[in-house]
Amino acid sequence: MTNQNLNKAMTLTSLLLLVILFQNFDYANLAVPMTPVDAQVRVSHAKELLGKKYNGSFAHKAESIADLHVTIYQDVYKRLPKQYKSQAMDLTHTIITEAEAHDFDPVFVMAVIKTESSFNPKAKGSFGEIGLMQIKPDTAEWIAKKGKLAFHGKSTLENPIENVKIGVAYLNYLRGTFAGYANKYLSAYNMGAKNVRKLYGKSEKPKEYSLRVMKNYKDIYVRMIASRMTTIAEND
């Protein structure tokens, strides 16, 4: 084989290897060029949620993760069903930017998504709830109009990106309605503001749903920090 033919064969082999590597590349390990998490907003909301329990919490420990957006992306990528993994970067960007726009910790938004749908964009609720954040079409239409968001019927809620935008906007509305009391606005997200007011009027406090969200909030942080520590150990 001549040197010219050998070079051609080597070039072809290299290209084939690159194609194979590209097809099998683990996108969860990609350093994602997206909007970083606003540390001040994240910490402020985490303190609102945890109060005196913030110091020493996993939300507190996450302050050491400078590129938290990458860790969030990795977690979102892993949780999404296979057919939606190609949207992981856009979804992560939406979670982070919408959380920041409404002064939420993005991990809190992830916790609500985990509680509502376990990151399944096709999830359907028994009362007509749709998508990642399990929103009813009539609620979505109302909050979309109020927040000047796009809404074109049920199909809008089947889009993971639009679903999160509307869901976070609704959470923000409820947060304002209940003066930042997490138990109240989380319970209202689950059962409606009127029902929450009725329960409090009877001196009853709904806790189950908010406790589930907060457990997921902690679990996501624990998982992300453990993942980061494993990565650091492997690179030492």
FIVEXLO-733809 format. One record per residue: residue in one letter; y, z, x of N, C-alpha, C in turn. Coordinates in Angstrom, 2 decimals. Layout:
- residuo / n.v / n.w / n.u / ca.v / ca.w / ca.u / c.v / c.w / c.u
- A / Y / Z / X / Y / Z / X / Y / Z / X
...
end
This chain:
- residuo / n.v / n.w / n.u / ca.v / ca.w / ca.u / c.v / c.w / c.u
- M / -1.19 / 0.00 / 0.85 / 0.00 / 0.00 / 0.00 / 1.24 / 0.00 / 0.89
- T / 2.17 / -0.92 / 0.60 / 3.39 / -1.00 / 1.40 / 4.27 / 0.20 / 1.11
- N / 5.23 / 0.46 / 2.03 / 6.16 / 1.58 / 1.84 / 6.96 / 1.42 / 0.55
- Q / 7.31 / 0.17 / 0.24 / 8.09 / -0.09 / -0.97 / 7.30 / 0.27 / -2.22
- N / 6.02 / -0.17 / -2.23 / 5.18 / 0.14 / -3.39 / 4.90 / 1.64 / -3.49
- L / 4.74 / 2.29 / -2.30 / 4.50 / 3.72 / -2.28 / 5.69 / 4.48 / -2.85
- N / 6.88 / 4.05 / -2.47 / 8.09 / 4.69 / -2.99 / 8.21 / 4.52 / -4.50
- K / 7.85 / 3.33 / -4.98 / 7.90 / 3.08 / -6.42 / 6.91 / 3.99 / -7.16
- A / 5.71 / 4.12 / -6.58 / 4.68 / 4.97 / -7.21 / 5.12 / 6.42 / -7.24
- M / 5.73 / 6.88 / -6.14 / 6.20 / 8.26 / -6.07 / 7.33 / 8.51 / -7.07
- T / 8.20 / 7.51 / -7.19 / 9.32 / 7.62 / -8.14 / 8.80 / 7.70 / -9.57
- L / 7.81 / 6.85 / -9.90 / 7.23 / 6.84 / -11.23 / 6.54 / 8.18 / -11.53
- T / 5.81 / 8.68 / -10.53 / 5.13 / 9.97 / -10.70 / 6.13 / 11.09 / -10.95
- S / 7.23 / 11.07 / -10.20 / 8.28 / 12.09 / -10.36 / 8.89 / 12.03 / -11.74
- L / 9.12 / 10.83 / -12.23 / 9.71 / 10.67 / -13.56 / 8.76 / 11.20 / -14.63
- L / 7.45 / 10.91 / -14.46 / 6.48 / 11.39 / -15.42 / 6.42 / 12.92 / -15.43
- L / 6.51 / 13.52 / -14.26 / 6.51 / 14.98 / -14.16 / 7.73 / 15.57 / -14.84
- L / 8.88 / 14.91 / -14.66 / 10.11 / 15.39 / -15.28 / 10.00 / 15.35 / -16.80
- V / 9.39 / 14.27 / -17.31 / 9.21 / 14.14 / -18.75 / 8.32 / 15.26 / -19.28
- I / 7.21 / 15.53 / -18.56 / 6.29 / 16.59 / -18.97 / 6.98 / 17.94 / -18.96
- L / 7.75 / 18.21 / -17.89 / 8.46 / 19.48 / -17.79 / 9.48 / 19.62 / -18.90
- F / 10.19 / 18.53 / -19.20 / 11.19 / 18.57 / -20.25 / 10.57 / 18.87 / -21.60
- Q / 9.41 / 18.22 / -21.86 / 8.75 / 18.41 / -23.15 / 8.23 / 19.83 / -23.33
- N / 7.88 / 20.47 / -22.21 / 7.32 / 21.81 / -22.28 / 8.30 / 22.89 / -21.85
- F / 9.56 / 22.51 / -21.70 / 10.55 / 23.49 / -21.24 / 10.75 / 24.59 / -22.27
- D / 10.78 / 25.82 / -21.80 / 10.98 / 26.95 / -22.69 / 12.47 / 27.16 / -22.91
- Y / 12.99 / 26.68 / -24.02 / 14.42 / 26.76 / -24.28 / 14.90 / 28.20 / -24.41
- A / 13.97 / 29.12 / -24.62 / 14.37 / 30.52 / -24.73 / 14.87 / 31.06 / -23.40
- N / 14.58 / 30.34 / -22.31 / 15.03 / 30.79 / -21.00 / 16.25 / 30.03 / -20.51
- L / 16.82 / 29.23 / -21.38 / 17.99 / 28.45 / -21.02 / 19.24 / 29.31 / -20.98
- A / 20.06 / 29.14 / -19.94 / 21.34 / 29.84 / -19.88 / 22.30 / 29.08 / -20.79
- V / 22.55 / 29.60 / -21.94 / 23.24 / 28.85 / -23.00 / 24.75 / 28.88 / -22.85
- P / 25.38 / 27.71 / -22.75 / 26.84 / 27.67 / -22.66 / 27.45 / 27.80 / -24.05
- M / 27.67 / 29.01 / -24.50 / 28.24 / 29.21 / -25.82 / 29.24 / 30.37 / -25.75
- T / 29.87 / 30.64 / -26.87 / 30.88 / 31.69 / -26.92 / 30.27 / 33.05 / -26.59
- P / 30.80 / 33.74 / -25.59 / 30.29 / 35.10 / -25.27 / 30.63 / 36.07 / -26.40
- V / 29.89 / 37.16 / -26.46 / 30.15 / 38.19 / -27.44 / 31.42 / 38.94 / -27.07
- D / 32.28 / 39.18 / -28.05 / 33.49 / 39.96 / -27.81 / 33.06 / 41.43 / -27.72
- A / 33.08 / 41.97 / -26.51 / 32.58 / 43.33 / -26.27 / 33.35 / 44.37 / -27.08
- Q / 34.66 / 44.19 / -27.18 / 35.48 / 45.17 / -27.88 / 35.13 / 45.22 / -29.37
- V / 34.97 / 44.06 / -29.98 / 34.60 / 43.99 / -31.40 / 33.21 / 44.58 / -31.61
- R / 32.28 / 44.21 / -30.76 / 30.90 / 44.69 / -30.89 / 30.83 / 46.21 / -30.81
- V / 31.47 / 46.76 / -29.80 / 31.43 / 48.21 / -29.59 / 32.13 / 48.94 / -30.73
- S / 33.26 / 48.41 / -31.18 / 34.01 / 49.05 / -32.25 / 33.18 / 49.16 / -33.52
- H / 32.50 / 48.07 / -33.87 / 31.67 / 48.10 / -35.08 / 30.43 / 48.96 / -34.88
- A / 29.85 / 48.92 / -33.69 / 28.68 / 49.76 / -33.41 / 29.03 / 51.24 / -33.57
- K / 30.24 / 51.61 / -33.13 / 30.69 / 53.00 / -33.28 / 30.92 / 53.34 / -34.75
- E / 31.39 / 52.36 / -35.51 / 31.57 / 52.58 / -36.95 / 30.22 / 52.85 / -37.61
- L / 29.21 / 52.11 / -37.19 / 27.88 / 52.23 / -37.77 / 27.18 / 53.52 / -37.34
- L / 27.31 / 53.86 / -36.07 / 26.53 / 54.96 / -35.49 / 27.29 / 56.27 / -35.37
- G / 28.61 / 56.21 / -35.42 / 29.41 / 57.43 / -35.30 / 29.14 / 58.15 / -33.99
- K / 28.92 / 59.44 / -34.07 / 28.68 / 60.26 / -32.87 / 27.38 / 59.89 / -32.16
- K / 26.50 / 59.19 / -32.85 / 25.22 / 58.80 / -32.26 / 25.34 / 57.58 / -31.35
- Y / 26.56 / 57.03 / -31.26 / 26.72 / 55.83 / -30.43 / 26.43 / 56.11 / -28.96
- N / 27.01 / 57.17 / -28.42 / 26.80 / 57.50 / -27.01 / 25.31 / 57.75 / -26.74
- G / 24.79 / 57.00 / -25.82 / 23.37 / 57.12 / -25.48 / 22.47 / 56.23 / -26.31
- S / 23.03 / 55.57 / -27.33 / 22.23 / 54.68 / -28.19 / 21.94 / 53.38 / -27.45
- F / 21.04 / 52.58 / -28.01 / 20.73 / 51.29 / -27.40 / 21.92 / 50.32 / -27.52
- A / 22.71 / 50.49 / -28.56 / 23.93 / 49.68 / -28.68 / 24.88 / 50.02 / -27.54
- H / 24.89 / 51.28 / -27.15 / 25.71 / 51.74 / -26.03 / 25.17 / 51.17 / -24.72
- K / 23.85 / 51.24 / -24.54 / 23.22 / 50.75 / -23.31 / 23.44 / 49.25 / -23.12
- A / 23.60 / 48.53 / -24.24 / 23.79 / 47.09 / -24.17 / 25.12 / 46.70 / -23.54
- E / 26.01 / 47.67 / -23.35 / 27.29 / 47.39 / -22.68 / 27.06 / 46.88 / -21.26
- S / 25.91 / 47.16 / -20.70 / 25.60 / 46.72 / -19.33 / 25.17 / 45.26 / -19.27
- I / 24.93 / 44.64 / -20.43 / 24.50 / 43.24 / -20.46 / 25.73 / 42.34 / -20.56
- A / 26.11 / 41.75 / -19.45 / 27.33 / 40.94 / -19.41 / 27.19 / 39.65 / -20.23
- D / 26.00 / 39.05 / -20.22 / 25.78 / 37.80 / -20.95 / 24.92 / 38.06 / -22.18
- L / 25.38 / 38.95 / -23.02 / 24.63 / 39.33 / -24.22 / 24.36 / 38.13 / -25.11
- H / 25.25 / 37.16 / -25.10 / 25.06 / 35.97 / -25.94 / 23.77 / 35.23 / -25.58
- V / 23.41 / 35.23 / -24.30 / 22.18 / 34.57 / -23.87 / 20.97 / 35.35 / -24.39
- T / 21.03 / 36.67 / -24.30 / 19.94 / 37.51 / -24.79 / 19.78 / 37.36 / -26.30
- I / 20.90 / 37.26 / -27.01 / 20.85 / 37.05 / -28.46 / 20.20 / 35.71 / -28.76
- Y / 20.59 / 34.69 / -28.00 / 20.00 / 33.36 / -28.20 / 18.48 / 33.40 / -28.01
- Q / 18.04 / 34.06 / -26.97 / 16.61 / 34.15 / -26.70 / 15.87 / 34.81 / -27.86
- D / 16.47 / 35.84 / -28.43 / 15.83 / 36.55 / -29.54 / 15.82 / 35.69 / -30.80
- V / 16.93 / 35.02 / -31.08 / 17.01 / 34.14 / -32.25 / 15.98 / 33.02 / -32.13
- Y / 15.90 / 32.44 / -30.95 / 14.95 / 31.34 / -30.70 / 13.51 / 31.78 / -30.99
- K / 13.17 / 32.98 / -30.53 / 11.81 / 33.48 / -30.72 / 11.50 / 33.77 / -32.19
- R / 12.49 / 34.21 / -32.95 / 12.25 / 34.62 / -34.34 / 12.19 / 33.44 / -35.30
- L / 12.87 / 32.35 / -34.99 / 12.91 / 31.22 / -35.92 / 11.56 / 30.51 / -36.02
- P / 11.21 / 30.02 / -37.20 / 10.00 / 29.20 / -37.34 / 10.11 / 27.96 / -36.45
- K / 8.99 / 27.40 / -36.07 / 8.94 / 26.29 / -35.12 / 9.87 / 25.15 / -35.50
- Q / 9.89 / 24.77 / -36.77 / 10.67 / 23.60 / -37.18 / 12.18 / 23.83 / -37.11
- Y / 12.59 / 25.12 / -36.93 / 14.03 / 25.41 / -36.86 / 14.50 / 25.80 / -35.45
- K / 13.60 / 25.81 / -34.49 / 13.98 / 26.25 / -33.14 / 15.05 / 25.36 / -32.51
- S / 15.09 / 24.09 / -32.90 / 16.10 / 23.19 / -32.36 / 17.51 / 23.59 / -32.80
- Q / 17.60 / 24.42 / -33.84 / 18.90 / 24.88 / -34.34 / 19.28 / 26.26 / -33.80
- A / 18.46 / 26.78 / -32.90 / 18.68 / 28.15 / -32.40 / 20.03 / 28.32 / -31.72
- M / 20.45 / 27.32 / -30.94 / 21.72 / 27.45 / -30.25 / 22.88 / 27.45 / -31.24
- D / 22.86 / 26.51 / -32.19 / 23.93 / 26.45 / -33.19 / 23.95 / 27.71 / -34.05
- L / 22.77 / 28.21 / -34.39 / 22.69 / 29.41 / -35.22 / 23.22 / 30.62 / -34.46
- T / 22.85 / 30.73 / -33.20 / 23.35 / 31.83 / -32.38 / 24.87 / 31.78 / -32.27
- H / 25.39 / 30.59 / -32.03 / 26.84 / 30.41 / -31.94 / 27.51 / 30.85 / -33.25
- T / 26.90 / 30.49 / -34.38 / 27.46 / 30.85 / -35.69 / 27.42 / 32.36 / -35.90
- I / 26.31 / 32.99 / -35.58 / 26.19 / 34.44 / -35.72 / 27.26 / 35.15 / -34.91
- I / 27.45 / 34.71 / -33.67 / 28.42 / 35.35 / -32.78 / 29.85 / 35.12 / -33.25
- T / 30.19 / 33.88 / -33.56 / 31.58 / 33.57 / -33.94 / 31.95 / 34.14 / -35.30
- E / 31.03 / 34.10 / -36.26 / 31.31 / 34.66 / -37.58 / 31.40 / 36.18 / -37.52
- A / 30.55 / 36.78 / -36.71 / 30.62 / 38.24 / -36.52 / 31.97 / 38.63 / -35.94
- E / 32.40 / 37.91 / -34.93 / 33.68 / 38.21 / -34.29 / 34.84 / 37.99 / -35.26
- A / 34.77 / 36.92 / -36.05 / 35.85 / 36.62 / -37.00 / 36.04 / 37.73 / -38.03
- H / 34.94 / 38.44 / -38.33 / 35.00 / 39.50 / -39.34 / 34.81 / 40.90 / -38.74
- D / 34.93 / 40.99 / -37.42 / 34.84 / 42.30 / -36.72 / 33.50 / 43.00 / -36.92
- F / 32.43 / 42.22 / -36.84 / 31.08 / 42.76 / -36.90 / 30.41 / 42.67 / -35.54
- D / 29.47 / 43.55 / -35.30 / 28.56 / 43.43 / -34.16 / 27.58 / 42.31 / -34.52
- P / 27.43 / 41.27 / -33.68 / 26.50 / 40.19 / -34.02 / 25.06 / 40.67 / -34.17
- V / 24.69 / 41.73 / -33.46 / 23.33 / 42.26 / -33.59 / 23.14 / 42.88 / -34.98
- F / 24.20 / 43.39 / -35.56 / 24.15 / 43.90 / -36.93 / 23.87 / 42.75 / -37.90
- V / 24.51 / 41.62 / -37.68 / 24.26 / 40.45 / -38.53 / 22.80 / 40.03 / -38.39
- M / 22.29 / 40.06 / -37.17 / 20.88 / 39.75 / -36.94 / 19.98 / 40.72 / -37.68
- A / 20.37 / 41.99 / -37.72 / 19.56 / 43.01 / -38.39 / 19.50 / 42.75 / -39.90
- V / 20.61 / 42.31 / -40.47 / 20.63 / 41.97 / -41.90 / 19.72 / 40.77 / -42.15
- I / 19.81 / 39.76 / -41.28 / 18.96 / 38.58 / -41.42 / 17.48 / 38.97 / -41.32
- K / 17.17 / 39.81 / -40.35 / 15.79 / 40.28 / -40.19 / 15.32 / 41.00 / -41.45
- T / 16.15 / 41.86 / -41.99 / 15.79 / 42.62 / -43.19 / 15.61 / 41.72 / -44.40
- E / 16.48 / 40.73 / -44.53 / 16.47 / 39.88 / -45.71 / 15.38 / 38.81 / -45.68
- S / 15.19 / 38.17 / -44.53 / 14.31 / 36.99 / -44.51 / 13.39 / 36.89 / -43.30
- S / 13.49 / 37.84 / -42.38 / 12.73 / 37.76 / -41.12 / 12.97 / 36.43 / -40.41
- F / 14.21 / 35.94 / -40.51 / 14.65 / 34.72 / -39.85 / 13.95 / 33.47 / -40.37
- N / 13.56 / 33.49 / -41.63 / 12.95 / 32.33 / -42.26 / 13.98 / 31.63 / -43.16
- P / 14.53 / 30.49 / -42.73 / 15.54 / 29.80 / -43.53 / 15.04 / 29.33 / -44.89
- K / 13.72 / 29.25 / -45.05 / 13.17 / 28.79 / -46.32 / 12.85 / 29.93 / -47.28
- A / 13.17 / 31.14 / -46.90 / 12.85 / 32.30 / -47.74 / 13.53 / 32.21 / -49.11
- K / 12.79 / 32.56 / -50.15 / 13.32 / 32.58 / -51.51 / 13.04 / 33.95 / -52.12
- G / 14.05 / 34.54 / -52.74 / 13.89 / 35.85 / -53.36 / 13.46 / 35.76 / -54.80
- S / 13.00 / 36.87 / -55.35 / 12.51 / 36.89 / -56.73 / 13.63 / 36.81 / -57.76
- F / 14.87 / 36.97 / -57.32 / 16.02 / 36.89 / -58.23 / 16.93 / 35.70 / -57.92
- G / 16.36 / 34.71 / -57.24 / 17.11 / 33.50 / -56.94 / 17.81 / 33.49 / -55.60
- E / 17.57 / 34.49 / -54.77 / 18.21 / 34.54 / -53.44 / 17.63 / 33.43 / -52.54
- I / 18.49 / 32.91 / -51.69 / 18.09 / 31.76 / -50.87 / 18.45 / 31.97 / -49.39
- G / 17.52 / 31.59 / -48.53 / 17.81 / 31.44 / -47.11 / 17.85 / 32.69 / -46.26
- L / 18.38 / 32.54 / -45.07 / 18.38 / 33.60 / -44.05 / 18.94 / 34.92 / -44.55
- M / 20.09 / 34.86 / -45.26 / 20.73 / 36.09 / -45.70 / 20.54 / 36.35 / -47.19
- Q / 19.60 / 35.59 / -47.80 / 19.17 / 35.82 / -49.18 / 20.35 / 36.01 / -50.14
- I / 21.08 / 34.92 / -50.33 / 22.26 / 34.95 / -51.17 / 22.00 / 34.19 / -52.46
- K / 22.46 / 34.73 / -53.57 / 22.33 / 34.04 / -54.85 / 23.40 / 32.94 / -54.93
- P / 23.08 / 31.80 / -55.51 / 24.04 / 30.69 / -55.60 / 25.36 / 31.07 / -56.26
- D / 25.32 / 31.88 / -57.34 / 26.57 / 32.23 / -58.02 / 27.45 / 33.12 / -57.13
- T / 26.82 / 34.03 / -56.40 / 27.56 / 34.87 / -55.46 / 28.14 / 34.02 / -54.33
- A / 27.32 / 33.09 / -53.85 / 27.76 / 32.22 / -52.76 / 28.94 / 31.36 / -53.17
- E / 28.87 / 30.82 / -54.38 / 29.97 / 29.97 / -54.88 / 31.27 / 30.77 / -54.96
- W / 31.16 / 31.99 / -55.45 / 32.33 / 32.85 / -55.61 / 32.94 / 33.21 / -54.25
- I / 32.11 / 33.65 / -53.30 / 32.63 / 34.08 / -52.01 / 33.10 / 32.88 / -51.19
- A / 32.45 / 31.72 / -51.37 / 32.87 / 30.51 / -50.66 / 34.26 / 30.08 / -51.12
- K / 34.49 / 30.15 / -52.41 / 35.80 / 29.79 / -52.95 / 36.85 / 30.78 / -52.46
- K / 36.49 / 32.05 / -52.45 / 37.42 / 33.09 / -52.01 / 37.76 / 32.94 / -50.53
- G / 36.76 / 32.58 / -49.73 / 36.97 / 32.46 / -48.29 / 37.23 / 31.05 / -47.82
- K / 37.38 / 30.12 / -48.77 / 37.64 / 28.71 / -48.46 / 36.55 / 28.12 / -47.57
- L / 35.30 / 28.39 / -47.96 / 34.15 / 27.88 / -47.24 / 33.50 / 26.76 / -48.04
- A / 32.80 / 25.88 / -47.34 / 32.13 / 24.77 / -48.01 / 30.98 / 25.29 / -48.87
- F / 30.87 / 24.77 / -50.09 / 29.74 / 25.11 / -50.95 / 29.46 / 23.93 / -51.87
- H / 28.21 / 23.44 / -51.78 / 27.81 / 22.30 / -52.61 / 26.48 / 22.61 / -53.31
- G / 26.40 / 23.80 / -53.86 / 25.20 / 24.19 / -54.58 / 24.13 / 24.79 / -53.68
- K / 22.92 / 24.87 / -54.21 / 21.81 / 25.52 / -53.52 / 21.55 / 24.93 / -52.13
- S / 21.76 / 23.64 / -51.98 / 21.48 / 22.98 / -50.70 / 22.31 / 23.58 / -49.57
- T / 23.49 / 24.08 / -49.89 / 24.34 / 24.71 / -48.87 / 23.64 / 25.95 / -48.31
- L / 23.02 / 26.73 / -49.18 / 22.36 / 27.96 / -48.76 / 21.06 / 27.68 / -48.01
- E / 20.51 / 26.50 / -48.18 / 19.30 / 26.12 / -47.46 / 19.60 / 25.70 / -46.03
- N / 20.89 / 25.52 / -45.74 / 21.33 / 25.21 / -44.38 / 21.56 / 26.53 / -43.65
- P / 20.80 / 26.84 / -42.58 / 20.92 / 28.14 / -41.90 / 22.34 / 28.48 / -41.45
- I / 23.05 / 27.49 / -40.97 / 24.41 / 27.72 / -40.46 / 25.35 / 28.12 / -41.60
- E / 25.34 / 27.34 / -42.68 / 26.22 / 27.62 / -43.81 / 25.82 / 28.92 / -44.51
- N / 24.53 / 29.19 / -44.54 / 24.04 / 30.42 / -45.15 / 24.61 / 31.65 / -44.45
- V / 24.60 / 31.62 / -43.11 / 25.13 / 32.75 / -42.34 / 26.63 / 32.89 / -42.53
- K / 27.35 / 31.78 / -42.56 / 28.80 / 31.84 / -42.77 / 29.14 / 32.53 / -44.09
- I / 28.43 / 32.15 / -45.14 / 28.69 / 32.73 / -46.46 / 28.21 / 34.17 / -46.51
- G / 27.05 / 34.44 / -45.93 / 26.51 / 35.79 / -45.94 / 27.38 / 36.79 / -45.21
- V / 27.90 / 36.40 / -44.06 / 28.77 / 37.29 / -43.28 / 30.10 / 37.49 / -44.01
- A / 30.60 / 36.44 / -44.64 / 31.84 / 36.56 / -45.40 / 31.66 / 37.54 / -46.57
- Y / 30.49 / 37.49 / -47.19 / 30.21 / 38.41 / -48.31 / 30.08 / 39.85 / -47.81
- L / 29.41 / 40.03 / -46.67 / 29.32 / 41.36 / -46.06 / 30.71 / 41.92 / -45.76
- N / 31.56 / 41.05 / -45.26 / 32.92 / 41.47 / -44.91 / 33.69 / 41.89 / -46.17
- Y / 33.52 / 41.14 / -47.24 / 34.18 / 41.49 / -48.50 / 33.72 / 42.88 / -48.97
- L / 32.42 / 43.12 / -48.93 / 31.87 / 44.40 / -49.37 / 32.31 / 45.54 / -48.45
- R / 32.41 / 45.24 / -47.19 / 32.87 / 46.26 / -46.23 / 34.28 / 46.70 / -46.58
- G / 35.13 / 45.75 / -46.94 / 36.49 / 46.08 / -47.33 / 36.54 / 46.82 / -48.65
- T / 35.65 / 46.44 / -49.56 / 35.59 / 47.09 / -50.87 / 35.21 / 48.56 / -50.77
- F / 34.33 / 48.86 / -49.82 / 33.84 / 50.23 / -49.66 / 34.39 / 50.91 / -48.41
- A / 35.57 / 50.48 / -48.00 / 36.32 / 51.13 / -46.93 / 35.52 / 51.38 / -45.65
- G / 34.62 / 50.46 / -45.33 / 33.90 / 50.56 / -44.08 / 32.74 / 51.54 / -44.06
- Y / 32.35 / 52.07 / -45.22 / 31.19 / 52.98 / -45.27 / 29.92 / 52.13 / -45.31
- A / 29.22 / 52.11 / -44.17 / 28.08 / 51.20 / -44.00 / 27.01 / 51.39 / -45.06
- N / 26.68 / 52.63 / -45.39 / 25.64 / 52.85 / -46.39 / 26.02 / 52.20 / -47.73
- K / 27.31 / 52.30 / -48.06 / 27.77 / 51.74 / -49.34 / 27.79 / 50.22 / -49.32
- Y / 28.36 / 49.62 / -48.26 / 28.47 / 48.16 / -48.31 / 27.13 / 47.47 / -48.04
- L / 26.25 / 48.12 / -47.28 / 24.91 / 47.55 / -47.12 / 24.13 / 47.66 / -48.42
- S / 24.23 / 48.79 / -49.08 / 23.54 / 48.96 / -50.36 / 24.07 / 47.97 / -51.39
- A / 25.38 / 47.73 / -51.36 / 26.00 / 46.77 / -52.29 / 25.53 / 45.36 / -52.01
- Y / 25.29 / 45.04 / -50.74 / 24.77 / 43.71 / -50.38 / 23.39 / 43.51 / -51.00
- N / 22.65 / 44.58 / -51.08 / 21.29 / 44.54 / -51.60 / 21.23 / 44.62 / -53.13
- M / 22.04 / 45.48 / -53.73 / 21.89 / 45.75 / -55.16 / 23.15 / 45.50 / -55.98
- G / 24.22 / 45.08 / -55.34 / 25.45 / 44.80 / -56.07 / 26.41 / 45.98 / -56.07
- A / 27.69 / 45.68 / -56.00 / 28.71 / 46.72 / -55.90 / 28.74 / 47.63 / -57.13
- K / 28.56 / 47.05 / -58.32 / 28.61 / 47.86 / -59.55 / 27.50 / 48.90 / -59.57
- N / 26.32 / 48.51 / -59.16 / 25.19 / 49.44 / -59.16 / 25.40 / 50.57 / -58.15
- V / 26.00 / 50.23 / -57.03 / 26.27 / 51.27 / -56.02 / 27.27 / 52.27 / -56.57
- R / 28.32 / 51.78 / -57.21 / 29.32 / 52.68 / -57.80 / 28.71 / 53.58 / -58.87
- K / 27.81 / 53.02 / -59.67 / 27.14 / 53.81 / -60.72 / 26.33 / 54.94 / -60.11
- L / 25.60 / 54.64 / -59.03 / 24.77 / 55.66 / -58.39 / 25.62 / 56.77 / -57.78
- Y / 26.68 / 56.36 / -57.11 / 27.57 / 57.37 / -56.52 / 28.27 / 58.19 / -57.60
- G / 28.50 / 57.54 / -58.75 / 29.10 / 58.26 / -59.87 / 28.17 / 59.34 / -60.42
- K / 26.88 / 59.15 / -60.19 / 25.88 / 60.14 / -60.61 / 25.50 / 61.07 / -59.45
- S / 26.28 / 60.99 / -58.39 / 26.01 / 61.78 / -57.17 / 24.67 / 61.41 / -56.53
- E / 24.26 / 60.14 / -56.71 / 23.06 / 59.63 / -56.06 / 23.47 / 58.65 / -54.97
- K / 22.78 / 58.71 / -53.85 / 23.13 / 57.84 / -52.72 / 21.95 / 56.94 / -52.36
- P / 22.11 / 55.63 / -52.58 / 21.05 / 54.70 / -52.18 / 20.93 / 54.67 / -50.66
- K / 19.73 / 54.80 / -50.14 / 19.56 / 54.87 / -48.70 / 18.52 / 53.89 / -48.15
- E / 17.53 / 53.55 / -48.95 / 16.38 / 52.80 / -48.43 / 16.78 / 51.52 / -47.71
- Y / 17.59 / 50.68 / -48.36 / 17.94 / 49.39 / -47.77 / 18.75 / 49.57 / -46.49
- S / 19.76 / 50.42 / -46.53 / 20.60 / 50.62 / -45.35 / 19.80 / 51.18 / -44.18
- L / 18.83 / 52.04 / -44.48 / 17.98 / 52.59 / -43.42 / 17.12 / 51.50 / -42.79
- R / 16.64 / 50.56 / -43.62 / 15.85 / 49.44 / -43.09 / 16.70 / 48.56 / -42.18
- V / 17.93 / 48.29 / -42.60 / 18.81 / 47.47 / -41.76 / 19.10 / 48.17 / -40.43
- M / 19.38 / 49.46 / -40.51 / 19.71 / 50.19 / -39.30 / 18.50 / 50.33 / -38.37
- K / 17.32 / 50.41 / -38.94 / 16.11 / 50.43 / -38.11 / 15.97 / 49.11 / -37.38
- N / 16.19 / 48.01 / -38.10 / 16.12 / 46.69 / -37.46 / 17.22 / 46.52 / -36.42
- Y / 18.37 / 47.09 / -36.70 / 19.50 / 47.05 / -35.76 / 19.08 / 47.69 / -34.43
- K / 18.48 / 48.86 / -34.52 / 18.01 / 49.56 / -33.32 / 16.89 / 48.77 / -32.65
- D / 15.93 / 48.30 / -33.44 / 14.77 / 47.60 / -32.89 / 15.16 / 46.34 / -32.13
- I / 16.14 / 45.61 / -32.66 / 16.59 / 44.39 / -31.98 / 17.22 / 44.73 / -30.64
- Y / 18.04 / 45.76 / -30.61 / 18.63 / 46.19 / -29.33 / 17.56 / 46.64 / -28.34
- V / 16.60 / 47.43 / -28.83 / 15.51 / 47.90 / -27.97 / 14.77 / 46.71 / -27.37
- R / 14.46 / 45.74 / -28.22 / 13.72 / 44.55 / -27.79 / 14.51 / 43.74 / -26.77
- M / 15.79 / 43.55 / -27.01 / 16.61 / 42.75 / -26.11 / 16.78 / 43.43 / -24.76
- I / 17.00 / 44.74 / -24.77 / 17.17 / 45.47 / -23.51 / 15.87 / 45.47 / -22.72
- A / 14.74 / 45.65 / -23.41 / 13.44 / 45.61 / -22.74 / 13.18 / 44.25 / -22.13
- S / 13.55 / 43.20 / -22.88 / 13.39 / 41.83 / -22.38 / 14.24 / 41.60 / -21.14
- R / 15.46 / 42.09 / -21.16 / 16.36 / 41.92 / -20.02 / 15.83 / 42.68 / -18.80
- M / 15.32 / 43.89 / -19.01 / 14.79 / 44.68 / -17.90 / 13.56 / 44.01 / -17.29
- T / 12.74 / 43.39 / -18.15 / 11.56 / 42.67 / -17.66 / 11.96 / 41.49 / -16.81
- T / 12.98 / 40.76 / -17.26 / 13.48 / 39.61 / -16.50 / 14.00 / 40.03 / -15.14
- I / 14.75 / 41.12 / -15.11 / 15.31 / 41.62 / -13.84 / 14.18 / 42.02 / -12.89
- A / 13.15 / 42.70 / -13.43 / 12.02 / 43.14 / -12.61 / 11.26 / 41.96 / -12.02
- E / 11.11 / 40.91 / -12.83 / 10.39 / 39.73 / -12.37 / 11.14 / 38.97 / -11.29
- N / 12.47 / 39.09 / -11.28 / 13.29 / 38.37 / -10.31 / 13.56 / 39.17 / -9.03
- D / 13.16 / 40.45 / -9.03 / 13.36 / 41.27 / -7.84 / 12.40 / 40.87 / -6.71
end
